């Protein structure tokens, strides 16, 4: 029987505190910096869920939002709000995924999003000054 051995692995990283969350920053490896994004993870997750729910409806997995809400064990209104995100102008979705400046006014999510993409662009918050 052999004696138990332990291995220590050291990973150099830094933890940066941002409002409401911590970010792990890895060092450069082989002269290549890690890919960073300023995308809001909550917004990206909401968009992904909205498109997932829309795909399930399109494929016929569920006949209605109510049926989907019961199966997914979430509120019907929550699914409805996420499905509205699929109607956003493509450039607003791209801004959100790429971490652009204020792609979507958060107040738009809780209300009915206008179907006209020009109205969506006009309702967008002005970019923050840096």
N, CA, C and O atoms as a GROMACS GRO file, in nm:
protein
  520
    1UNK      N    1   0.084  -0.117   0.000
    1UNK     CA    2   0.000   0.000   0.000
    1UNK      C    3   0.089   0.124   0.000
    1UNK      O    4   0.188   0.130   0.074
    2UNK      N    5   0.055   0.221  -0.082
    2UNK     CA    6   0.137   0.342  -0.090
    2UNK      C    7   0.076   0.452  -0.006
    2UNK      O    8  -0.045   0.456   0.019
    3UNK      N    9   0.161   0.540   0.037
    3UNK     CA   10   0.115   0.652   0.117
    3UNK      C   11   0.044   0.753   0.027
    3UNK      O   12   0.082   0.772  -0.089
    4UNK      N   13  -0.055   0.816   0.080
    4UNK     CA   14  -0.129   0.917   0.003
    4UNK      C   15  -0.040   1.038  -0.020
    4UNK      O   16   0.030   1.085   0.070
    5UNK      N   17  -0.044   1.087  -0.140
    5UNK     CA   18   0.033   1.207  -0.172
    5UNK      C   19  -0.064   1.317  -0.213
    5UNK      O   20  -0.175   1.291  -0.260
    6UNK      N   21  -0.020   1.437  -0.194
    6UNK     CA   22  -0.106   1.548  -0.233
    6UNK      C   23  -0.034   1.631  -0.339
    6UNK      O   24   0.089   1.639  -0.341
    7UNK      N   25  -0.111   1.691  -0.423
    7UNK     CA   26  -0.058   1.777  -0.529
    7UNK      C   27  -0.117   1.915  -0.508
    7UNK      O   28  -0.237   1.930  -0.486
    8UNK      N   29  -0.032   2.015  -0.516
    8UNK     CA   30  -0.078   2.153  -0.505
    8UNK      C   31  -0.071   2.217  -0.642
    8UNK      O   32   0.034   2.217  -0.706
    9UNK      N   33  -0.181   2.272  -0.686
    9UNK     CA   34  -0.186   2.341  -0.814
    9UNK      C   35  -0.207   2.488  -0.785
    9UNK      O   36  -0.300   2.526  -0.715
   10UNK      N   37  -0.121   2.570  -0.839
   10UNK     CA   38  -0.132   2.715  -0.820
   10UNK      C   39  -0.174   2.778  -0.952
   10UNK      O   40  -0.109   2.759  -1.055
   11UNK      N   41  -0.282   2.854  -0.947
   11UNK     CA   42  -0.332   2.924  -1.064
   11UNK      C   43  -0.327   3.073  -1.034
   11UNK      O   44  -0.400   3.121  -0.947
   12UNK      N   45  -0.242   3.146  -1.106
   12UNK     CA   46  -0.236   3.290  -1.079
   12UNK      C   47  -0.361   3.359  -1.134
   12UNK      O   48  -0.393   3.346  -1.252
   13UNK      N   49  -0.432   3.430  -1.048
   13UNK     CA   50  -0.549   3.505  -1.091
   13UNK      C   51  -0.571   3.621  -0.995
   13UNK      O   52  -0.517   3.623  -0.884
   14UNK      N   53  -0.649   3.713  -1.039
   14UNK     CA   54  -0.684   3.828  -0.955
   14UNK      C   55  -0.835   3.837  -0.949
   14UNK      O   56  -0.904   3.808  -1.047
   15UNK      N   57  -0.887   3.876  -0.836
   15UNK     CA   58  -1.031   3.893  -0.822
   15UNK      C   59  -1.057   4.043  -0.812
   15UNK      O   60  -1.008   4.110  -0.722
   16UNK      N   61  -1.135   4.092  -0.906
   16UNK     CA   62  -1.169   4.234  -0.908
   16UNK      C   63  -1.313   4.249  -0.862
   16UNK      O   64  -1.402   4.178  -0.908
   17UNK      N   65  -1.334   4.341  -0.772
   17UNK     CA   66  -1.468   4.366  -0.720
   17UNK      C   67  -1.536   4.471  -0.807
   17UNK      O   68  -1.482   4.579  -0.830
   18UNK      N   69  -1.653   4.438  -0.853
   18UNK     CA   70  -1.737   4.530  -0.928
   18UNK      C   71  -1.867   4.542  -0.850
   18UNK      O   72  -1.898   4.455  -0.769
   19UNK      N   73  -1.941   4.647  -0.873
   19UNK     CA   74  -2.066   4.661  -0.797
   19UNK      C   75  -2.157   4.539  -0.814
   19UNK      O   76  -2.203   4.509  -0.924
   20UNK      N   77  -2.181   4.470  -0.705
   20UNK     CA   78  -2.274   4.359  -0.705
   20UNK      C   79  -2.217   4.225  -0.749
   20UNK      O   80  -2.288   4.125  -0.745
   21UNK      N   81  -2.090   4.221  -0.792
   21UNK     CA   82  -2.033   4.093  -0.835
   21UNK      C   83  -1.882   4.098  -0.831
   21UNK      O   84  -1.821   4.204  -0.825
   22UNK      N   85  -1.824   3.980  -0.835
   22UNK     CA   86  -1.679   3.969  -0.840
   22UNK      C   87  -1.641   3.910  -0.976
   22UNK      O   88  -1.715   3.828  -1.031
   23UNK      N   89  -1.529   3.951  -1.030
   23UNK     CA   90  -1.483   3.902  -1.159
   23UNK      C   91  -1.345   3.841  -1.142
   23UNK      O   92  -1.257   3.901  -1.081
   24UNK      N   93  -1.327   3.722  -1.196
   24UNK     CA   94  -1.197   3.657  -1.193
   24UNK      C   95  -1.123   3.697  -1.318
   24UNK      O   96  -1.174   3.683  -1.429
   25UNK      N   97  -1.001   3.747  -1.301
   25UNK     CA   98  -0.920   3.791  -1.412
   25UNK      C   99  -0.799   3.698  -1.421
   25UNK      O  100  -0.720   3.690  -1.327
   26UNK      N  101  -0.786   3.629  -1.532
   26UNK     CA  102  -0.674   3.537  -1.550
   26UNK      C  103  -0.557   3.610  -1.614
   26UNK      O  104  -0.577   3.708  -1.687
   27UNK      N  105  -0.436   3.565  -1.588
   27UNK     CA  106  -0.321   3.632  -1.647
   27UNK      C  107  -0.304   3.596  -1.794
   27UNK      O  108  -0.368   3.504  -1.846
   28UNK      N  109  -0.216   3.671  -1.862
   28UNK     CA  110  -0.185   3.641  -2.001
   28UNK      C  111  -0.109   3.508  -2.007
   28UNK      O  112  -0.022   3.481  -1.924
   29UNK      N  113  -0.143   3.426  -2.105
   29UNK     CA  114  -0.070   3.301  -2.125
   29UNK      C  115  -0.018   3.297  -2.268
   29UNK      O  116  -0.092   3.323  -2.362
   30UNK      N  117   0.107   3.267  -2.283
   30UNK     CA  118   0.172   3.262  -2.414
   30UNK      C  119   0.156   3.393  -2.490
   30UNK      O  120   0.144   3.392  -2.613
   31UNK      N  121   0.156   3.504  -2.418
   31UNK     CA  122   0.146   3.635  -2.482
   31UNK      C  123   0.008   3.671  -2.532
   31UNK      O  124  -0.009   3.773  -2.598
   32UNK      N  125  -0.093   3.590  -2.500
   32UNK     CA  126  -0.228   3.616  -2.545
   32UNK      C  127  -0.313   3.655  -2.424
   32UNK      O  128  -0.322   3.580  -2.327
   33UNK      N  129  -0.375   3.771  -2.433
   33UNK     CA  130  -0.460   3.817  -2.324
   33UNK      C  131  -0.594   3.742  -2.330
   33UNK      O  132  -0.641   3.709  -2.439
   34UNK      N  133  -0.656   3.717  -2.215
   34UNK     CA  134  -0.786   3.651  -2.216
   34UNK      C  135  -0.891   3.741  -2.280
   34UNK      O  136  -0.881   3.864  -2.277
   35UNK      N  137  -0.991   3.679  -2.337
   35UNK     CA  138  -1.100   3.754  -2.399
   35UNK      C  139  -1.186   3.813  -2.288
   35UNK      O  140  -1.232   3.741  -2.199
   36UNK      N  141  -1.208   3.942  -2.294
   36UNK     CA  142  -1.291   4.006  -2.193
   36UNK      C  143  -1.416   4.062  -2.259
   36UNK      O  144  -1.416   4.096  -2.377
   37UNK      N  145  -1.520   4.070  -2.182
   37UNK     CA  146  -1.644   4.126  -2.231
   37UNK      C  147  -1.705   4.213  -2.122
   37UNK      O  148  -1.688   4.188  -2.003
   38UNK      N  149  -1.774   4.313  -2.164
   38UNK     CA  150  -1.842   4.400  -2.070
   38UNK      C  151  -1.992   4.372  -2.072
   38UNK      O  152  -2.071   4.448  -2.016
   39UNK      N  153  -2.032   4.262  -2.136
   39UNK     CA  154  -2.173   4.228  -2.147
   39UNK      C  155  -2.230   4.201  -2.009
   39UNK      O  156  -2.166   4.140  -1.924
   40UNK      N  157  -2.352   4.248  -1.988
   40UNK     CA  158  -2.422   4.225  -1.863
   40UNK      C  159  -2.470   4.080  -1.862
   40UNK      O  160  -2.556   4.043  -1.942
   41UNK      N  161  -2.417   3.997  -1.772
   41UNK     CA  162  -2.455   3.855  -1.773
   41UNK      C  163  -2.604   3.831  -1.751
   41UNK      O  164  -2.659   3.735  -1.803
   42UNK      N  165  -2.669   3.917  -1.674
   42UNK     CA  166  -2.812   3.902  -1.650
   42UNK      C  167  -2.891   3.925  -1.778
   42UNK      O  168  -2.985   3.851  -1.808
   43UNK      N  169  -2.853   4.027  -1.854
   43UNK     CA  170  -2.920   4.057  -1.979
   43UNK      C  171  -2.894   3.948  -2.082
   43UNK      O  172  -2.985   3.909  -2.155
   44UNK      N  173  -2.771   3.899  -2.089
   44UNK     CA  174  -2.737   3.792  -2.183
   44UNK      C  175  -2.818   3.667  -2.150
   44UNK      O  176  -2.870   3.601  -2.240
   45UNK      N  177  -2.829   3.636  -2.022
   45UNK     CA  178  -2.907   3.519  -1.980
   45UNK      C  179  -3.055   3.537  -2.014
   45UNK      O  180  -3.120   3.442  -2.059
   46UNK      N  181  -3.109   3.656  -1.994
   46UNK     CA  182  -3.249   3.683  -2.027
   46UNK      C  183  -3.273   3.667  -2.177
   46UNK      O  184  -3.373   3.609  -2.218
   47UNK      N  185  -3.182   3.720  -2.260
   47UNK     CA  186  -3.195   3.704  -2.405
   47UNK      C  187  -3.189   3.558  -2.445
   47UNK      O  188  -3.269   3.512  -2.527
   48UNK      N  189  -3.095   3.483  -2.388
   48UNK     CA  190  -3.082   3.341  -2.420
   48UNK      C  191  -3.210   3.265  -2.383
   48UNK      O  192  -3.257   3.181  -2.459
   49UNK      N  193  -3.263   3.294  -2.266
   49UNK     CA  194  -3.386   3.225  -2.224
   49UNK      C  195  -3.503   3.262  -2.314
   49UNK      O  196  -3.584   3.177  -2.351
   50UNK      N  197  -3.512   3.390  -2.350
   50UNK     CA  198  -3.620   3.434  -2.437
   50UNK      C  199  -3.617   3.363  -2.572
   50UNK      O  200  -3.719   3.316  -2.620
   51UNK      N  201  -3.497   3.354  -2.632
   51UNK     CA  202  -3.486   3.285  -2.760
   51UNK      C  203  -3.508   3.135  -2.746
   51UNK      O  204  -3.559   3.071  -2.838
   52UNK      N  205  -3.469   3.079  -2.632
   52UNK     CA  206  -3.495   2.936  -2.608
   52UNK      C  207  -3.645   2.910  -2.599
   52UNK      O  208  -3.696   2.815  -2.659
   53UNK      N  209  -3.716   2.994  -2.524
   53UNK     CA  210  -3.861   2.977  -2.511
   53UNK      C  211  -3.929   2.995  -2.647
   53UNK      O  212  -4.022   2.922  -2.680
   54UNK      N  213  -3.884   3.092  -2.725
   54UNK     CA  214  -3.942   3.114  -2.858
   54UNK      C  215  -3.919   2.993  -2.947
   54UNK      O  216  -4.009   2.951  -3.019
   55UNK      N  217  -3.798   2.935  -2.941
   55UNK     CA  218  -3.768   2.817  -3.023
   55UNK      C  219  -3.859   2.700  -2.983
   55UNK      O  220  -3.907   2.627  -3.070
   56UNK      N  221  -3.883   2.682  -2.852
   56UNK     CA  222  -3.969   2.573  -2.808
   56UNK      C  223  -4.112   2.592  -2.858
   56UNK      O  224  -4.179   2.495  -2.894
   57UNK      N  225  -4.159   2.716  -2.861
   57UNK     CA  226  -4.293   2.742  -2.916
   57UNK      C  227  -4.296   2.716  -3.066
   57UNK      O  228  -4.389   2.655  -3.117
   58UNK      N  229  -4.192   2.763  -3.136
   58UNK     CA  230  -4.186   2.745  -3.281
   58UNK      C  231  -4.180   2.598  -3.320
   58UNK      O  232  -4.239   2.557  -3.420
   59UNK      N  233  -4.110   2.517  -3.242
   59UNK     CA  234  -4.097   2.374  -3.270
   59UNK      C  235  -4.222   2.296  -3.232
   59UNK      O  236  -4.235   2.178  -3.267
   60UNK      N  237  -4.315   2.360  -3.162
   60UNK     CA  238  -4.438   2.293  -3.123
   60UNK      C  239  -4.426   2.209  -2.997
   60UNK      O  240  -4.513   2.127  -2.969
   61UNK      N  241  -4.319   2.229  -2.921
   61UNK     CA  242  -4.304   2.152  -2.796
   61UNK      C  243  -4.412   2.191  -2.697
   61UNK      O  244  -4.456   2.109  -2.616
   62UNK      N  245  -4.454   2.315  -2.703
   62UNK     CA  246  -4.564   2.364  -2.618
   62UNK      C  247  -4.662   2.439  -2.707
   62UNK      O  248  -4.624   2.508  -2.802
   63UNK      N  249  -4.790   2.424  -2.674
   63UNK     CA  250  -4.894   2.489  -2.754
   63UNK      C  251  -4.918   2.633  -2.713
   63UNK      O  252  -4.970   2.713  -2.791
   64UNK      N  253  -4.882   2.667  -2.589
   64UNK     CA  254  -4.908   2.803  -2.541
   64UNK      C  255  -4.805   2.842  -2.435
   64UNK      O  256  -4.730   2.758  -2.383
   65UNK      N  257  -4.804   2.971  -2.405
   65UNK     CA  258  -4.715   3.020  -2.300
   65UNK      C  259  -4.756   2.962  -2.165
   65UNK      O  260  -4.672   2.930  -2.082
   66UNK      N  261  -4.885   2.950  -2.144
   66UNK     CA  262  -4.935   2.896  -2.018
   66UNK      C  263  -4.887   2.752  -1.998
   66UNK      O  264  -4.843   2.715  -1.889
   67UNK      N  265  -4.897   2.672  -2.103
   67UNK     CA  266  -4.852   2.533  -2.095
   67UNK      C  267  -4.700   2.526  -2.068
   67UNK      O  268  -4.653   2.444  -1.990
   68UNK      N  269  -4.626   2.614  -2.134
   68UNK     CA  270  -4.481   2.618  -2.114
   68UNK      C  271  -4.448   2.660  -1.972
   68UNK      O  272  -4.359   2.601  -1.910
   69UNK      N  273  -4.518   2.760  -1.920
   69UNK     CA  274  -4.492   2.808  -1.784
   69UNK      C  275  -4.515   2.697  -1.681
   69UNK      O  276  -4.438   2.683  -1.586
   70UNK      N  277  -4.621   2.620  -1.701
   70UNK     CA  278  -4.648   2.510  -1.609
   70UNK      C  279  -4.539   2.403  -1.617
   70UNK      O  280  -4.494   2.352  -1.514
   71UNK      N  281  -4.496   2.371  -1.739
   71UNK     CA  282  -4.394   2.267  -1.756
   71UNK      C  283  -4.258   2.313  -1.704
   71UNK      O  284  -4.184   2.234  -1.645
   72UNK      N  285  -4.225   2.439  -1.726
   72UNK     CA  286  -4.095   2.492  -1.684
   72UNK      C  287  -4.097   2.538  -1.538
   72UNK      O  288  -3.993   2.573  -1.482
   73UNK      N  289  -4.215   2.539  -1.477
   73UNK     CA  290  -4.234   2.581  -1.338
   73UNK      C  291  -4.188   2.724  -1.313
   73UNK      O  292  -4.118   2.754  -1.216
   74UNK      N  293  -4.228   2.813  -1.404
   74UNK     CA  294  -4.202   2.956  -1.390
   74UNK      C  295  -4.331   3.032  -1.415
   74UNK      O  296  -4.428   2.976  -1.467
   75UNK      N  297  -4.332   3.158  -1.378
   75UNK     CA  298  -4.450   3.242  -1.394
   75UNK      C  299  -4.475   3.272  -1.542
   75UNK      O  300  -4.381   3.294  -1.618
   76UNK      N  301  -4.601   3.271  -1.582
   76UNK     CA  302  -4.638   3.298  -1.720
   76UNK      C  303  -4.594   3.437  -1.763
   76UNK      O  304  -4.548   3.455  -1.876
   77UNK      N  305  -4.606   3.535  -1.675
   77UNK     CA  306  -4.566   3.672  -1.707
   77UNK      C  307  -4.416   3.684  -1.731
   77UNK      O  308  -4.372   3.762  -1.815
   78UNK      N  309  -4.337   3.605  -1.657
   78UNK     CA  310  -4.192   3.604  -1.675
   78UNK      C  311  -4.157   3.557  -1.815
   78UNK      O  312  -4.074   3.617  -1.883
   79UNK      N  313  -4.220   3.448  -1.859
   79UNK     CA  314  -4.194   3.398  -1.993
   79UNK      C  315  -4.238   3.500  -2.097
   79UNK      O  316  -4.169   3.521  -2.197
   80UNK      N  317  -4.350   3.564  -2.074
   80UNK     CA  318  -4.398   3.666  -2.167
   80UNK      C  319  -4.300   3.781  -2.182
   80UNK      O  320  -4.276   3.830  -2.292
   81UNK      N  321  -4.242   3.825  -2.069
   81UNK     CA  322  -4.144   3.935  -2.075
   81UNK      C  323  -4.019   3.892  -2.149
   81UNK      O  324  -3.963   3.969  -2.227
   82UNK      N  325  -3.974   3.768  -2.125
   82UNK     CA  326  -3.855   3.720  -2.194
   82UNK      C  327  -3.882   3.702  -2.343
   82UNK      O  328  -3.793   3.728  -2.425
   83UNK      N  329  -4.001   3.658  -2.379
   83UNK     CA  330  -4.034   3.643  -2.521
   83UNK      C  331  -4.034   3.778  -2.593
   83UNK      O  332  -4.005   3.785  -2.712
   84UNK      N  333  -4.067   3.885  -2.521
   84UNK     CA  334  -4.063   4.019  -2.582
   84UNK      C  335  -3.922   4.056  -2.625
   84UNK      O  336  -3.905   4.131  -2.721
   85UNK      N  337  -3.822   4.005  -2.555
   85UNK     CA  338  -3.683   4.037  -2.591
   85UNK      C  339  -3.646   3.984  -2.728
   85UNK      O  340  -3.553   4.036  -2.791
   86UNK      N  341  -3.716   3.882  -2.776
   86UNK     CA  342  -3.686   3.828  -2.909
   86UNK      C  343  -3.732   3.924  -3.019
   86UNK      O  344  -3.696   3.905  -3.135
   87UNK      N  345  -3.809   4.025  -2.984
   87UNK     CA  346  -3.858   4.122  -3.082
   87UNK      C  347  -3.771   4.246  -3.092
   87UNK      O  348  -3.803   4.339  -3.165
   88UNK      N  349  -3.660   4.247  -3.018
   88UNK     CA  350  -3.571   4.362  -3.021
   88UNK      C  351  -3.500   4.373  -3.156
   88UNK      O  352  -3.478   4.274  -3.224
   89UNK      N  353  -3.465   4.496  -3.192
   89UNK     CA  354  -3.390   4.520  -3.315
   89UNK      C  355  -3.258   4.443  -3.308
   89UNK      O  356  -3.195   4.438  -3.202
   90UNK      N  357  -3.216   4.385  -3.418
   90UNK     CA  358  -3.092   4.304  -3.418
   90UNK      C  359  -2.971   4.379  -3.365
   90UNK      O  360  -2.888   4.320  -3.295
   91UNK      N  361  -2.957   4.507  -3.395
   91UNK     CA  362  -2.840   4.580  -3.347
   91UNK      C  363  -2.844   4.600  -3.196
   91UNK      O  364  -2.739   4.610  -3.133
   92UNK      N  365  -2.963   4.607  -3.137
   92UNK     CA  366  -2.973   4.618  -2.991
   92UNK      C  367  -2.934   4.486  -2.925
   92UNK      O  368  -2.870   4.485  -2.820
   93UNK      N  369  -2.972   4.376  -2.987
   93UNK     CA  370  -2.933   4.245  -2.934
   93UNK      C  371  -2.782   4.230  -2.945
   93UNK      O  372  -2.717   4.182  -2.852
   94UNK      N  373  -2.726   4.270  -3.058
   94UNK     CA  374  -2.581   4.261  -3.077
   94UNK      C  375  -2.507   4.348  -2.976
   94UNK      O  376  -2.405   4.305  -2.921
   95UNK      N  377  -2.557   4.469  -2.950
   95UNK     CA  378  -2.496   4.554  -2.849
   95UNK      C  379  -2.498   4.488  -2.712
   95UNK      O  380  -2.400   4.494  -2.637
   96UNK      N  381  -2.610   4.424  -2.679
   96UNK     CA  382  -2.622   4.358  -2.549
   96UNK      C  383  -2.523   4.243  -2.536
   96UNK      O  384  -2.461   4.225  -2.431
   97UNK      N  385  -2.508   4.165  -2.642
   97UNK     CA  386  -2.419   4.049  -2.637
   97UNK      C  387  -2.272   4.089  -2.640
   97UNK      O  388  -2.187   4.018  -2.586
   98UNK      N  389  -2.242   4.202  -2.703
   98UNK     CA  390  -2.103   4.248  -2.713
   98UNK      C  391  -2.066   4.343  -2.600
   98UNK      O  392  -1.952   4.389  -2.592
   99UNK      N  393  -2.160   4.373  -2.513
   99UNK     CA  394  -2.130   4.460  -2.401
   99UNK      C  395  -2.123   4.606  -2.439
   99UNK      O  396  -2.047   4.683  -2.379
  100UNK      N  397  -2.201   4.646  -2.538
  100UNK     CA  398  -2.205   4.786  -2.580
  100UNK      C  399  -2.264   4.873  -2.471
  100UNK      O  400  -2.322   4.822  -2.375
  101UNK      N  401  -2.252   5.004  -2.486
  101UNK     CA  402  -2.302   5.095  -2.384
  101UNK      C  403  -2.455   5.099  -2.380
  101UNK      O  404  -2.520   5.138  -2.477
  102UNK      N  405  -2.510   5.059  -2.267
  102UNK     CA  406  -2.654   5.064  -2.242
  102UNK      C  407  -2.739   5.022  -2.362
  102UNK      O  408  -2.812   5.104  -2.416
  103UNK      N  409  -2.729   4.897  -2.404
  103UNK     CA  410  -2.803   4.855  -2.522
  103UNK      C  411  -2.954   4.862  -2.505
  103UNK      O  412  -3.027   4.892  -2.599
  104UNK      N  413  -3.000   4.834  -2.384
  104UNK     CA  414  -3.144   4.830  -2.360
  104UNK      C  415  -3.174   4.904  -2.230
  104UNK      O  416  -3.110   4.881  -2.128
  105UNK      N  417  -3.272   4.992  -2.236
  105UNK     CA  418  -3.317   5.059  -2.116
  105UNK      C  419  -3.389   4.955  -2.030
  105UNK      O  420  -3.487   4.896  -2.077
  106UNK      N  421  -3.344   4.930  -1.906
  106UNK     CA  422  -3.409   4.827  -1.823
  106UNK      C  423  -3.559   4.847  -1.806
  106UNK      O  424  -3.632   4.751  -1.785
  107UNK      N  425  -3.606   4.971  -1.816
  107UNK     CA  426  -3.749   4.994  -1.801
  107UNK      C  427  -3.827   4.936  -1.920
  107UNK      O  428  -3.948   4.913  -1.910
  108UNK      N  429  -3.759   4.913  -2.033
  108UNK     CA  430  -3.826   4.854  -2.150
  108UNK      C  431  -3.865   4.709  -2.122
  108UNK      O  432  -3.964   4.660  -2.177
  109UNK      N  433  -3.788   4.639  -2.039
  109UNK     CA  434  -3.812   4.497  -2.016
  109UNK      C  435  -3.943   4.475  -1.941
  109UNK      O  436  -4.014   4.379  -1.970
  110UNK      N  437  -3.975   4.560  -1.846
  110UNK     CA  438  -4.097   4.542  -1.768
  110UNK      C  439  -4.222   4.588  -1.837
  110UNK      O  440  -4.333   4.559  -1.791
  111UNK      N  441  -4.208   4.659  -1.949
  111UNK     CA  442  -4.325   4.711  -2.020
  111UNK      C  443  -4.332   4.648  -2.158
  111UNK      O  444  -4.247   4.567  -2.196
  112UNK      N  445  -4.433   4.687  -2.233
  112UNK     CA  446  -4.447   4.635  -2.369
  112UNK      C  447  -4.342   4.701  -2.457
  112UNK      O  448  -4.338   4.824  -2.469
  113UNK      N  449  -4.258   4.621  -2.519
  113UNK     CA  450  -4.153   4.671  -2.607
  113UNK      C  451  -4.216   4.705  -2.741
  113UNK      O  452  -4.289   4.623  -2.797
  114UNK      N  453  -4.191   4.826  -2.794
  114UNK     CA  454  -4.250   4.861  -2.924
  114UNK      C  455  -4.201   4.766  -3.033
  114UNK      O  456  -4.084   4.727  -3.034
  115UNK      N  457  -4.290   4.731  -3.125
  115UNK     CA  458  -4.252   4.641  -3.233
  115UNK      C  459  -4.168   4.712  -3.339
  115UNK      O  460  -4.088   4.648  -3.408
  116UNK      N  461  -4.184   4.842  -3.352
  116UNK     CA  462  -4.109   4.919  -3.450
  116UNK      C  463  -3.966   4.937  -3.402
  116UNK      O  464  -3.942   4.992  -3.294
  117UNK      N  465  -3.870   4.890  -3.481
  117UNK     CA  466  -3.730   4.896  -3.441
  117UNK      C  467  -3.680   5.039  -3.426
  117UNK      O  468  -3.594   5.066  -3.342
  118UNK      N  469  -3.734   5.132  -3.506
  118UNK     CA  470  -3.693   5.272  -3.492
  118UNK      C  471  -3.736   5.327  -3.356
  118UNK      O  472  -3.663   5.404  -3.293
  119UNK      N  473  -3.854   5.288  -3.310
  119UNK     CA  474  -3.901   5.330  -3.178
  119UNK      C  475  -3.814   5.270  -3.068
  119UNK      O  476  -3.787   5.334  -2.966
  120UNK      N  477  -3.771   5.147  -3.088
  120UNK     CA  478  -3.684   5.083  -2.990
  120UNK      C  479  -3.551   5.157  -2.981
  120UNK      O  480  -3.499   5.182  -2.872
  121UNK      N  481  -3.497   5.193  -3.096
  121UNK     CA  482  -3.370   5.266  -3.096
  121UNK      C  483  -3.386   5.402  -3.029
  121UNK      O  484  -3.297   5.445  -2.955
  122UNK      N  485  -3.498   5.468  -3.053
  122UNK     CA  486  -3.523   5.600  -2.994
  122UNK      C  487  -3.544   5.589  -2.844
  122UNK      O  488  -3.509   5.680  -2.770
  123UNK      N  489  -3.602   5.477  -2.797
  123UNK     CA  490  -3.628   5.459  -2.654
  123UNK      C  491  -3.507   5.415  -2.576
  123UNK      O  492  -3.510   5.408  -2.453
  124UNK      N  493  -3.402   5.384  -2.647
  124UNK     CA  494  -3.278   5.339  -2.583
  124UNK      C  495  -3.216   5.452  -2.504
  124UNK      O  496  -3.222   5.568  -2.546
  125UNK      N  497  -3.157   5.420  -2.391
  125UNK     CA  498  -3.091   5.523  -2.311
  125UNK      C  499  -2.971   5.578  -2.386
  125UNK      O  500  -2.908   5.507  -2.465
  126UNK      N  501  -2.940   5.701  -2.362
  126UNK     CA  502  -2.819   5.760  -2.418
  126UNK      C  503  -2.698   5.694  -2.356
  126UNK      O  504  -2.701   5.661  -2.237
  127UNK      N  505  -2.589   5.673  -2.433
  127UNK     CA  506  -2.469   5.611  -2.377
  127UNK      C  507  -2.414   5.689  -2.259
  127UNK      O  508  -2.422   5.812  -2.254
  128UNK      N  509  -2.358   5.615  -2.164
  128UNK     CA  510  -2.298   5.676  -2.045
  128UNK      C  511  -2.170   5.748  -2.082
  128UNK      O  512  -2.096   5.704  -2.170
  129UNK      N  513  -2.144   5.857  -2.013
  129UNK     CA  514  -2.015   5.926  -2.030
  129UNK      C  515  -1.911   5.849  -1.949
  129UNK      O  516  -1.938   5.802  -1.839
  130UNK      N  517  -1.791   5.838  -2.007
  130UNK     CA  518  -1.688   5.761  -1.936
  130UNK      C  519  -1.589   5.851  -1.868
  130UNK      O  520  -1.496   5.803  -1.804
   0.00000   0.00000   0.00000
